[in-house]
């Protein structure tokens, strides 16, 4: 999700940006394999972005990313 006031068209290729996201996961994780159950039940534990991306690729309906800030590096 990207807030309406962010103009992603203004981002330039070949430039480095730092982006901050809020990540939301569902509490009702029926259908998630036992290998990933610990990830989804550890809501209050800091997860790495790599873990969120891996879980998103496997379960895109269970995770939502919300863009909160973009900074040029």
VENKA-V37269 format. One record per backbone hydrogen bond with DSSP energy under -1.0 kcal/mol. CO is the residue of the C=O (numbers start at 0). NH is the residue of the N-H. E is the energy in kcal/mol with one decimal. If there is no record, write none. Layout:
# VENKA-V37269
{{CO & NH & E} {CO & NH & E}}
This chain:
# VENKA-V37269
{{0 & 66 & -2.9} {2 & 5 & -1.8} {6 & 9 & -2.0} {7 & 10 & -1.6} {15 & 72 & -2.2} {17 & 70 & -2.7} {19 & 67 & -3.1} {19 & 68 & -1.4} {21 & 65 & -2.8} {23 & 63 & -2.5} {26 & 28 & -1.1} {28 & 31 & -1.9} {32 & 35 & -1.5} {35 & 39 & -1.8} {36 & 40 & -1.9} {37 & 41 & -1.0} {40 & 42 & -1.1} {41 & 44 & -1.3} {47 & 51 & -1.8} {48 & 52 & -2.6} {49 & 53 & -2.5} {50 & 54 & -2.5} {51 & 55 & -2.5} {52 & 56 & -2.2} {53 & 57 & -1.5} {54 & 58 & -3.1} {58 & 61 & -2.0} {61 & 25 & -1.6} {63 & 23 & -3.0} {65 & 21 & -2.6} {68 & 19 & -2.6} {70 & 17 & -3.3}}
